[in-house]
Structure formats: structure tokens, C-alpha cells
Amino acid sequence: MKSDTMRPLTISLSPQQLARLSKAVESGAYASNSEVVRDALRLWEQREELRELEITRLKQAYEEGLASGEPIDGEVVFARIRNRLFGSKAG
């Protein structure tokens, strides 16, 4: 599936990476080294897209949390929990 927009690129791989790449091609799982690299890049792109979506979701949850009311002092909350669990003897 060669396209006019594809360009050659020289990359450096560790011996382990090269062995895995060669094994994938020799086994017939991939037709060429380039196909292995393109598949790896597709997976990386998908992971990056998921990471961006997760960051967006976390930012939205953070903003919703801020907008939901007054901030709560963590020390006060933990003191209340300690008091409920251990009674007024807790320090």
C-alpha cells in the first residue's frame, strides 16, 4: 500500500527491537519492516488520542468539582472521620 506521500525514514533500533521486527516479518505476520513500524505508529497514535481524551475528561471533572460548591478543608474532614471512628479521644 505504497503512496506518493510516503517518504523513507532512517531510524535506529536496539538489537532486541530489530530482532522482534525481523521475527514479525519472517513469521508472515507482516509483509515488511515498514508495515511493522506503521502498525506500531498507529497504536501509538491511538494511545495518544486516548490520553488526550482522558486529560480532557479529568479537566472537565475538575472544573465540575470546583463549580459544585465551596471547597472542603481536608484536615477538617479527616478530623471528623477520626472523631466518628475513635470518638473524642482521637488526637
Biopython code that builds the backbone (N, CA, C, O; Angstrom):
import numpy as np
from Bio.PDB.StructureBuilder import StructureBuilder

atoms = [
    (1, "MET", "N", (0.841, -1.183, 0.000)),
    (1, "MET", "CA", (0.000, 0.000, 0.000)),
    (1, "MET", "C", (0.881, 1.239, 0.000)),
    (1, "MET", "O", (0.804, 2.062, 0.913)),
    (2, "LYS", "N", (1.701, 1.370, -1.003)),
    (2, "LYS", "CA", (2.617, 2.491, -1.093)),
    (2, "LYS", "C", (1.911, 3.689, -1.711)),
    (2, "LYS", "O", (1.163, 3.565, -2.680)),
    (3, "SER", "N", (2.163, 4.820, -1.139)),
    (3, "SER", "CA", (1.525, 6.051, -1.576)),
    (3, "SER", "C", (2.599, 7.041, -1.979)),
    (3, "SER", "O", (3.740, 6.956, -1.526)),
    (4, "ASP", "N", (2.223, 7.983, -2.836)),
    (4, "ASP", "CA", (3.176, 9.021, -3.241)),
    (4, "ASP", "C", (3.572, 9.908, -2.071)),
    (4, "ASP", "O", (4.618, 10.556, -2.110)),
    (5, "THR", "N", (2.745, 9.943, -1.028)),
    (5, "THR", "CA", (3.047, 10.810, 0.108)),
    (5, "THR", "C", (3.989, 10.156, 1.113)),
    (5, "THR", "O", (4.480, 10.828, 2.020)),
    (6, "MET", "N", (4.247, 8.868, 0.970)),
    (6, "MET", "CA", (5.161, 8.198, 1.903)),
    (6, "MET", "C", (6.594, 8.556, 1.573)),
    (6, "MET", "O", (6.973, 8.654, 0.406)),
    (7, "ARG", "N", (7.382, 8.748, 2.610)),
    (7, "ARG", "CA", (8.782, 9.126, 2.466)),
    (7, "ARG", "C", (9.644, 8.158, 3.260)),
    (7, "ARG", "O", (9.237, 7.695, 4.325)),
    (8, "PRO", "N", (10.813, 7.852, 2.757)),
    (8, "PRO", "CA", (11.716, 6.977, 3.530)),
    (8, "PRO", "C", (12.232, 7.704, 4.765)),
    (8, "PRO", "O", (12.364, 8.928, 4.783)),
    (9, "LEU", "N", (12.516, 6.920, 5.790)),
    (9, "LEU", "CA", (12.999, 7.463, 7.046)),
    (9, "LEU", "C", (14.006, 6.475, 7.620)),
    (9, "LEU", "O", (13.754, 5.271, 7.648)),
    (10, "THR", "N", (15.120, 6.974, 8.068)),
    (10, "THR", "CA", (16.117, 6.129, 8.712)),
    (10, "THR", "C", (15.914, 6.213, 10.216)),
    (10, "THR", "O", (15.845, 7.303, 10.783)),
    (11, "ILE", "N", (15.817, 5.049, 10.859)),
    (11, "ILE", "CA", (15.655, 5.006, 12.310)),
    (11, "ILE", "C", (16.693, 4.063, 12.909)),
    (11, "ILE", "O", (17.226, 3.185, 12.230)),
    (12, "SER", "N", (16.963, 4.263, 14.188)),
    (12, "SER", "CA", (17.882, 3.378, 14.900)),
    (12, "SER", "C", (17.082, 2.539, 15.877)),
    (12, "SER", "O", (16.224, 3.054, 16.594)),
    (13, "LEU", "N", (17.364, 1.241, 15.903)),
    (13, "LEU", "CA", (16.685, 0.320, 16.803)),
    (13, "LEU", "C", (17.716, -0.429, 17.626)),
    (13, "LEU", "O", (18.850, -0.637, 17.195)),
    (14, "SER", "N", (17.301, -0.828, 18.815)),
    (14, "SER", "CA", (18.168, -1.673, 19.626)),
    (14, "SER", "C", (18.220, -3.061, 18.972)),
    (14, "SER", "O", (17.356, -3.388, 18.159)),
    (15, "PRO", "N", (19.216, -3.870, 19.315)),
    (15, "PRO", "CA", (19.263, -5.233, 18.761)),
    (15, "PRO", "C", (17.990, -6.024, 19.081)),
    (15, "PRO", "O", (17.521, -6.802, 18.250)),
    (16, "GLN", "N", (17.433, -5.832, 20.271)),
    (16, "GLN", "CA", (16.207, -6.538, 20.643)),
    (16, "GLN", "C", (15.026, -6.091, 19.777)),
    (16, "GLN", "O", (14.224, -6.910, 19.329)),
    (17, "GLN", "N", (14.935, -4.791, 19.553)),
    (17, "GLN", "CA", (13.845, -4.277, 18.721)),
    (17, "GLN", "C", (13.979, -4.780, 17.289)),
    (17, "GLN", "O", (12.991, -5.175, 16.670)),
    (18, "LEU", "N", (15.186, -4.766, 16.773)),
    (18, "LEU", "CA", (15.418, -5.241, 15.408)),
    (18, "LEU", "C", (15.084, -6.721, 15.290)),
    (18, "LEU", "O", (14.499, -7.146, 14.294)),
    (19, "ALA", "N", (15.451, -7.513, 16.302)),
    (19, "ALA", "CA", (15.154, -8.948, 16.282)),
    (19, "ALA", "C", (13.643, -9.187, 16.289)),
    (19, "ALA", "O", (13.147, -10.054, 15.569)),
    (20, "ARG", "N", (12.923, -8.432, 17.089)),
    (20, "ARG", "CA", (11.460, -8.587, 17.145)),
    (20, "ARG", "C", (10.826, -8.178, 15.826)),
    (20, "ARG", "O", (9.911, -8.841, 15.336)),
    (21, "LEU", "N", (11.309, -7.094, 15.257)),
    (21, "LEU", "CA", (10.790, -6.627, 13.979)),
    (21, "LEU", "C", (11.038, -7.686, 12.905)),
    (21, "LEU", "O", (10.133, -8.024, 12.142)),
    (22, "SER", "N", (12.247, -8.202, 12.846)),
    (22, "SER", "CA", (12.590, -9.227, 11.854)),
    (22, "SER", "C", (11.756, -10.478, 12.045)),
    (22, "SER", "O", (11.300, -11.075, 11.070)),
    (23, "LYS", "N", (11.553, -10.881, 13.285)),
    (23, "LYS", "CA", (10.754, -12.068, 13.583)),
    (23, "LYS", "C", (9.316, -11.887, 13.103)),
    (23, "LYS", "O", (8.715, -12.818, 12.567)),
    (24, "ALA", "N", (8.770, -10.699, 13.296)),
    (24, "ALA", "CA", (7.395, -10.423, 12.863)),
    (24, "ALA", "C", (7.264, -10.550, 11.352)),
    (24, "ALA", "O", (6.269, -11.074, 10.852)),
    (25, "VAL", "N", (8.263, -10.075, 10.630)),
    (25, "VAL", "CA", (8.224, -10.165, 9.164)),
    (25, "VAL", "C", (8.461, -11.609, 8.718)),
    (25, "VAL", "O", (7.747, -12.121, 7.856)),
    (26, "GLU", "N", (9.456, -12.255, 9.301)),
    (26, "GLU", "CA", (9.781, -13.639, 8.923)),
    (26, "GLU", "C", (8.634, -14.601, 9.212)),
    (26, "GLU", "O", (8.454, -15.581, 8.488)),
    (27, "SER", "N", (7.862, -14.335, 10.254)),
    (27, "SER", "CA", (6.740, -15.213, 10.604)),
    (27, "SER", "C", (5.558, -15.045, 9.655)),
    (27, "SER", "O", (4.643, -15.868, 9.638)),
    (28, "GLY", "N", (5.584, -13.983, 8.875)),
    (28, "GLY", "CA", (4.475, -13.720, 7.963)),
    (28, "GLY", "C", (3.405, -12.838, 8.564)),
    (28, "GLY", "O", (2.422, -12.517, 7.897)),
    (29, "ALA", "N", (3.580, -12.440, 9.816)),
    (29, "ALA", "CA", (2.589, -11.570, 10.454)),
    (29, "ALA", "C", (2.531, -10.207, 9.765)),
    (29, "ALA", "O", (1.484, -9.559, 9.736)),
    (30, "TYR", "N", (3.665, -9.782, 9.213)),
    (30, "TYR", "CA", (3.752, -8.513, 8.481)),
    (30, "TYR", "C", (4.500, -8.764, 7.178)),
    (30, "TYR", "O", (5.337, -9.662, 7.086)),
    (31, "ALA", "N", (4.185, -7.964, 6.189)),
    (31, "ALA", "CA", (4.810, -8.132, 4.879)),
    (31, "ALA", "C", (6.179, -7.466, 4.801)),
    (31, "ALA", "O", (7.020, -7.862, 3.994)),
    (32, "SER", "N", (6.405, -6.450, 5.642)),
    (32, "SER", "CA", (7.669, -5.720, 5.556)),
    (32, "SER", "C", (7.981, -5.034, 6.880)),
    (32, "SER", "O", (7.124, -4.915, 7.756)),
    (33, "ASN", "N", (9.221, -4.589, 7.002)),
    (33, "ASN", "CA", (9.619, -3.810, 8.173)),
    (33, "ASN", "C", (8.779, -2.546, 8.283)),
    (33, "ASN", "O", (8.364, -2.156, 9.375)),
    (34, "SER", "N", (8.536, -1.919, 7.157)),
    (34, "SER", "CA", (7.750, -0.676, 7.152)),
    (34, "SER", "C", (6.338, -0.912, 7.679)),
    (34, "SER", "O", (5.778, -0.068, 8.379)),
    (35, "GLU", "N", (5.776, -2.054, 7.341)),
    (35, "GLU", "CA", (4.425, -2.364, 7.812)),
    (35, "GLU", "C", (4.404, -2.504, 9.339)),
    (35, "GLU", "O", (3.457, -2.064, 9.990)),
    (36, "VAL", "N", (5.429, -3.107, 9.898)),
    (36, "VAL", "CA", (5.531, -3.247, 11.355)),
    (36, "VAL", "C", (5.599, -1.859, 11.997)),
    (36, "VAL", "O", (4.898, -1.586, 12.971)),
    (37, "VAL", "N", (6.429, -1.003, 11.456)),
    (37, "VAL", "CA", (6.610, 0.339, 12.022)),
    (37, "VAL", "C", (5.323, 1.146, 11.880)),
    (37, "VAL", "O", (4.934, 1.857, 12.807)),
    (38, "ARG", "N", (4.660, 1.045, 10.733)),
    (38, "ARG", "CA", (3.400, 1.786, 10.559)),
    (38, "ARG", "C", (2.344, 1.307, 11.559)),
    (38, "ARG", "O", (1.598, 2.113, 12.114)),
    (39, "ASP", "N", (2.287, -0.020, 11.784)),
    (39, "ASP", "CA", (1.335, -0.546, 12.756)),
    (39, "ASP", "C", (1.661, -0.040, 14.159)),
    (39, "ASP", "O", (0.764, 0.332, 14.915)),
    (40, "ALA", "N", (2.943, -0.028, 14.499)),
    (40, "ALA", "CA", (3.358, 0.485, 15.811)),
    (40, "ALA", "C", (2.974, 1.958, 15.957)),
    (40, "ALA", "O", (2.526, 2.381, 17.023)),
    (41, "LEU", "N", (3.146, 2.722, 14.908)),
    (41, "LEU", "CA", (2.789, 4.149, 14.964)),
    (41, "LEU", "C", (1.285, 4.337, 15.096)),
    (41, "LEU", "O", (0.833, 5.239, 15.801)),
    (42, "ARG", "N", (0.501, 3.490, 14.421)),
    (42, "ARG", "CA", (-0.957, 3.570, 14.572)),
    (42, "ARG", "C", (-1.362, 3.312, 16.024)),
    (42, "ARG", "O", (-2.204, 4.019, 16.578)),
    (43, "LEU", "N", (-0.754, 2.296, 16.630)),
    (43, "LEU", "CA", (-1.059, 2.006, 18.036)),
    (43, "LEU", "C", (-0.657, 3.172, 18.937)),
    (43, "LEU", "O", (-1.393, 3.522, 19.859)),
    (44, "TRP", "N", (0.492, 3.769, 18.682)),
    (44, "TRP", "CA", (0.957, 4.922, 19.459)),
    (44, "TRP", "C", (-0.019, 6.094, 19.300)),
    (44, "TRP", "O", (-0.360, 6.767, 20.273)),
    (45, "GLU", "N", (-0.463, 6.329, 18.052)),
    (45, "GLU", "CA", (-1.416, 7.414, 17.814)),
    (45, "GLU", "C", (-2.715, 7.180, 18.578)),
    (45, "GLU", "O", (-3.271, 8.113, 19.156)),
    (46, "GLN", "N", (-3.202, 5.933, 18.582)),
    (46, "GLN", "CA", (-4.421, 5.617, 19.325)),
    (46, "GLN", "C", (-4.228, 5.866, 20.815)),
    (46, "GLN", "O", (-5.105, 6.425, 21.474)),
    (47, "ARG", "N", (-3.074, 5.448, 21.349)),
    (47, "ARG", "CA", (-2.789, 5.662, 22.772)),
    (47, "ARG", "C", (-2.751, 7.155, 23.093)),
    (47, "ARG", "O", (-3.276, 7.579, 24.122)),
    (48, "GLU", "N", (-2.138, 7.946, 22.229)),
    (48, "GLU", "CA", (-2.075, 9.390, 22.455)),
    (48, "GLU", "C", (-3.461, 10.027, 22.404)),
    (48, "GLU", "O", (-3.761, 10.924, 23.191)),
    (49, "GLU", "N", (-4.308, 9.568, 21.478)),
    (49, "GLU", "CA", (-5.674, 10.085, 21.403)),
    (49, "GLU", "C", (-6.442, 9.757, 22.682)),
    (49, "GLU", "O", (-7.161, 10.602, 23.214)),
    (50, "LEU", "N", (-6.287, 8.523, 23.173)),
    (50, "LEU", "CA", (-6.949, 8.139, 24.425)),
    (50, "LEU", "C", (-6.434, 8.971, 25.591)),
    (50, "LEU", "O", (-7.210, 9.374, 26.457)),
    (51, "ARG", "N", (-5.144, 9.226, 25.615)),
    (51, "ARG", "CA", (-4.561, 10.040, 26.684)),
    (51, "ARG", "C", (-5.131, 11.460, 26.642)),
    (51, "ARG", "O", (-5.454, 12.029, 27.686)),
    (52, "GLU", "N", (-5.255, 12.026, 25.458)),
    (52, "GLU", "CA", (-5.824, 13.373, 25.336)),
    (52, "GLU", "C", (-7.277, 13.395, 25.786)),
    (52, "GLU", "O", (-7.709, 14.334, 26.454)),
    (53, "LEU", "N", (-8.040, 12.352, 25.420)),
    (53, "LEU", "CA", (-9.432, 12.276, 25.861)),
    (53, "LEU", "C", (-9.519, 12.167, 27.382)),
    (53, "LEU", "O", (-10.377, 12.792, 28.007)),
    (54, "GLU", "N", (-8.633, 11.376, 27.971)),
    (54, "GLU", "CA", (-8.631, 11.220, 29.427)),
    (54, "GLU", "C", (-8.265, 12.528, 30.122)),
    (54, "GLU", "O", (-8.874, 12.882, 31.131)),
    (55, "ILE", "N", (-7.294, 13.237, 29.599)),
    (55, "ILE", "CA", (-6.915, 14.534, 30.175)),
    (55, "ILE", "C", (-8.085, 15.507, 30.081)),
    (55, "ILE", "O", (-8.366, 16.240, 31.030)),
    (56, "THR", "N", (-8.758, 15.514, 28.950)),
    (56, "THR", "CA", (-9.922, 16.387, 28.776)),
    (56, "THR", "C", (-11.006, 16.028, 29.784)),
    (56, "THR", "O", (-11.621, 16.909, 30.385)),
    (57, "ARG", "N", (-11.239, 14.709, 29.968)),
    (57, "ARG", "CA", (-12.252, 14.259, 30.922)),
    (57, "ARG", "C", (-11.882, 14.660, 32.347)),
    (57, "ARG", "O", (-12.737, 15.103, 33.113)),
    (58, "LEU", "N", (-10.604, 14.504, 32.701)),
    (58, "LEU", "CA", (-10.169, 14.884, 34.045)),
    (58, "LEU", "C", (-10.285, 16.388, 34.279)),
    (58, "LEU", "O", (-10.685, 16.820, 35.360)),
    (59, "LYS", "N", (-9.939, 17.183, 33.273)),
    (59, "LYS", "CA", (-10.081, 18.639, 33.403)),
    (59, "LYS", "C", (-11.540, 19.022, 33.587)),
    (59, "LYS", "O", (-11.866, 19.897, 34.389)),
    (60, "GLN", "N", (-12.416, 18.361, 32.838)),
    (60, "GLN", "CA", (-13.846, 18.641, 32.951)),
    (60, "GLN", "C", (-14.351, 18.266, 34.347)),
    (60, "GLN", "O", (-15.111, 19.017, 34.959)),
    (61, "ALA", "N", (-13.926, 17.097, 34.849)),
    (61, "ALA", "CA", (-14.337, 16.670, 36.187)),
    (61, "ALA", "C", (-13.822, 17.641, 37.239)),
    (61, "ALA", "O", (-14.527, 17.947, 38.200)),
    (62, "TYR", "N", (-12.603, 18.124, 37.064)),
    (62, "TYR", "CA", (-12.022, 19.098, 37.997)),
    (62, "TYR", "C", (-12.844, 20.385, 37.999)),
    (62, "TYR", "O", (-13.188, 20.909, 39.058)),
    (63, "GLU", "N", (-13.155, 20.889, 36.800)),
    (63, "GLU", "CA", (-13.950, 22.117, 36.693)),
    (63, "GLU", "C", (-15.337, 21.920, 37.299)),
    (63, "GLU", "O", (-15.852, 22.810, 37.976)),
    (64, "GLU", "N", (-15.940, 20.758, 37.057)),
    (64, "GLU", "CA", (-17.258, 20.482, 37.642)),
    (64, "GLU", "C", (-17.164, 20.432, 39.166)),
    (64, "GLU", "O", (-18.058, 20.906, 39.868)),
    (65, "GLY", "N", (-16.082, 19.859, 39.664)),
    (65, "GLY", "CA", (-15.885, 19.803, 41.111)),
    (65, "GLY", "C", (-15.759, 21.189, 41.712)),
    (65, "GLY", "O", (-16.349, 21.485, 42.751)),
    (66, "LEU", "N", (-14.981, 22.041, 41.046)),
    (66, "LEU", "CA", (-14.832, 23.415, 41.534)),
    (66, "LEU", "C", (-16.161, 24.157, 41.530)),
    (66, "LEU", "O", (-16.461, 24.930, 42.440)),
    (67, "ALA", "N", (-16.954, 23.908, 40.487)),
    (67, "ALA", "CA", (-18.220, 24.615, 40.349)),
    (67, "ALA", "C", (-19.315, 24.045, 41.256)),
    (67, "ALA", "O", (-20.381, 24.648, 41.383)),
    (68, "SER", "N", (-19.068, 22.895, 41.886)),
    (68, "SER", "CA", (-20.121, 22.234, 42.653)),
    (68, "SER", "C", (-20.335, 22.821, 44.040)),
    (68, "SER", "O", (-21.317, 22.476, 44.697)),
    (69, "GLY", "N", (-19.459, 23.688, 44.503)),
    (69, "GLY", "CA", (-19.683, 24.276, 45.814)),
    (69, "GLY", "C", (-18.399, 24.748, 46.456)),
    (69, "GLY", "O", (-17.348, 24.839, 45.821)),
    (70, "GLU", "N", (-18.518, 25.045, 47.735)),
    (70, "GLU", "CA", (-17.376, 25.534, 48.497)),
    (70, "GLU", "C", (-16.334, 24.432, 48.676)),
    (70, "GLU", "O", (-16.687, 23.266, 48.852)),
    (71, "PRO", "N", (-15.065, 24.792, 48.632)),
    (71, "PRO", "CA", (-14.019, 23.798, 48.879)),
    (71, "PRO", "C", (-14.100, 23.278, 50.316)),
    (71, "PRO", "O", (-14.542, 23.988, 51.219)),
    (72, "ILE", "N", (-13.673, 22.046, 50.513)),
    (72, "ILE", "CA", (-13.689, 21.433, 51.839)),
    (72, "ILE", "C", (-12.251, 21.305, 52.317)),
    (72, "ILE", "O", (-11.373, 20.857, 51.580)),
    (73, "ASP", "N", (-12.027, 21.707, 53.565)),
    (73, "ASP", "CA", (-10.703, 21.591, 54.169)),
    (73, "ASP", "C", (-10.462, 20.122, 54.516)),
    (73, "ASP", "O", (-11.198, 19.544, 55.315)),
    (74, "GLY", "N", (-9.452, 19.531, 53.928)),
    (74, "GLY", "CA", (-9.139, 18.132, 54.142)),
    (74, "GLY", "C", (-8.883, 17.792, 55.592)),
    (74, "GLY", "O", (-9.294, 16.731, 56.062)),
    (75, "GLU", "N", (-8.208, 18.677, 56.309)),
    (75, "GLU", "CA", (-7.923, 18.428, 57.727)),
    (75, "GLU", "C", (-9.204, 18.353, 58.544)),
    (75, "GLU", "O", (-9.315, 17.541, 59.463)),
    (76, "VAL", "N", (-10.165, 19.197, 58.211)),
    (76, "VAL", "CA", (-11.445, 19.184, 58.924)),
    (76, "VAL", "C", (-12.166, 17.865, 58.656)),
    (76, "VAL", "O", (-12.717, 17.258, 59.574)),
    (77, "VAL", "N", (-12.163, 17.425, 57.404)),
    (77, "VAL", "CA", (-12.832, 16.171, 57.043)),
    (77, "VAL", "C", (-12.192, 15.000, 57.780)),
    (77, "VAL", "O", (-12.897, 14.168, 58.352)),
    (78, "PHE", "N", (-10.858, 14.927, 57.772)),
    (78, "PHE", "CA", (-10.176, 13.828, 58.451)),
    (78, "PHE", "C", (-10.412, 13.872, 59.960)),
    (78, "PHE", "O", (-10.527, 12.826, 60.600)),
    (79, "ALA", "N", (-10.483, 15.059, 60.523)),
    (79, "ALA", "CA", (-10.771, 15.180, 61.959)),
    (79, "ALA", "C", (-12.164, 14.630, 62.259)),
    (79, "ALA", "O", (-12.353, 13.941, 63.261)),
    (80, "ARG", "N", (-13.135, 14.928, 61.405)),
    (80, "ARG", "CA", (-14.491, 14.407, 61.596)),
    (80, "ARG", "C", (-14.507, 12.881, 61.497)),
    (80, "ARG", "O", (-15.173, 12.209, 62.284)),
    (81, "ILE", "N", (-13.773, 12.343, 60.531)),
    (81, "ILE", "CA", (-13.718, 10.888, 60.364)),
    (81, "ILE", "C", (-13.071, 10.238, 61.584)),
    (81, "ILE", "O", (-13.570, 9.239, 62.102)),
    (82, "ARG", "N", (-11.960, 10.811, 62.036)),
    (82, "ARG", "CA", (-11.288, 10.274, 63.220)),
    (82, "ARG", "C", (-12.224, 10.300, 64.426)),
    (82, "ARG", "O", (-12.286, 9.348, 65.203)),
    (83, "ASN", "N", (-12.942, 11.397, 64.564)),
    (83, "ASN", "CA", (-13.862, 11.549, 65.682)),
    (83, "ASN", "C", (-14.966, 10.498, 65.624)),
    (83, "ASN", "O", (-15.345, 9.941, 66.654)),
    (84, "ARG", "N", (-15.484, 10.225, 64.426)),
    (84, "ARG", "CA", (-16.538, 9.209, 64.281)),
    (84, "ARG", "C", (-15.984, 7.815, 64.563)),
    (84, "ARG", "O", (-16.662, 6.990, 65.175)),
    (85, "LEU", "N", (-14.782, 7.557, 64.129)),
    (85, "LEU", "CA", (-14.205, 6.217, 64.316)),
    (85, "LEU", "C", (-13.707, 5.979, 65.734)),
    (85, "LEU", "O", (-13.890, 4.900, 66.296)),
    (86, "PHE", "N", (-13.082, 6.993, 66.299)),
    (86, "PHE", "CA", (-12.405, 6.805, 67.583)),
    (86, "PHE", "C", (-12.996, 7.618, 68.714)),
    (86, "PHE", "O", (-12.526, 7.534, 69.849)),
    (87, "GLY", "N", (-14.002, 8.389, 68.429)),
    (87, "GLY", "CA", (-14.606, 9.238, 69.444)),
    (87, "GLY", "C", (-13.740, 10.442, 69.737)),
    (87, "GLY", "O", (-12.780, 10.703, 69.012)),
    (88, "SER", "N", (-14.048, 11.153, 70.744)),
    (88, "SER", "CA", (-13.323, 12.402, 71.056)),
    (88, "SER", "C", (-11.945, 12.148, 71.623)),
    (88, "SER", "O", (-11.209, 13.106, 71.857)),
    (89, "LYS", "N", (-11.549, 10.883, 71.861)),
    (89, "LYS", "CA", (-10.214, 10.563, 72.384)),
    (89, "LYS", "C", (-9.137, 10.715, 71.308)),
    (89, "LYS", "O", (-7.952, 10.799, 71.631)),
    (90, "ALA", "N", (-9.535, 10.750, 70.034)),
    (90, "ALA", "CA", (-8.551, 10.846, 68.954)),
    (90, "ALA", "C", (-7.876, 12.193, 69.003)),
    (90, "ALA", "O", (-8.490, 13.198, 69.361)),
    (91, "GLY", "N", (-6.574, 12.209, 68.632)),
    (91, "GLY", "CA", (-5.851, 13.471, 68.669)),
    (91, "GLY", "C", (-5.507, 13.862, 67.357)),
    (91, "GLY", "O", (-4.887, 14.908, 67.167)),
]
sb = StructureBuilder()
sb.init_structure("model")
sb.init_model(0)
sb.init_chain("A")
sb.init_seg("    ")
for serial, (resi, resn, name, xyz) in enumerate(atoms, 1):
    if name == "N":
        sb.init_residue(resn, " ", resi, " ")
    sb.init_atom(name, np.array(xyz, "f"), 0.0, 1.0, " ", f" {name:<3s}", serial, name[0])
structure = sb.get_structure()
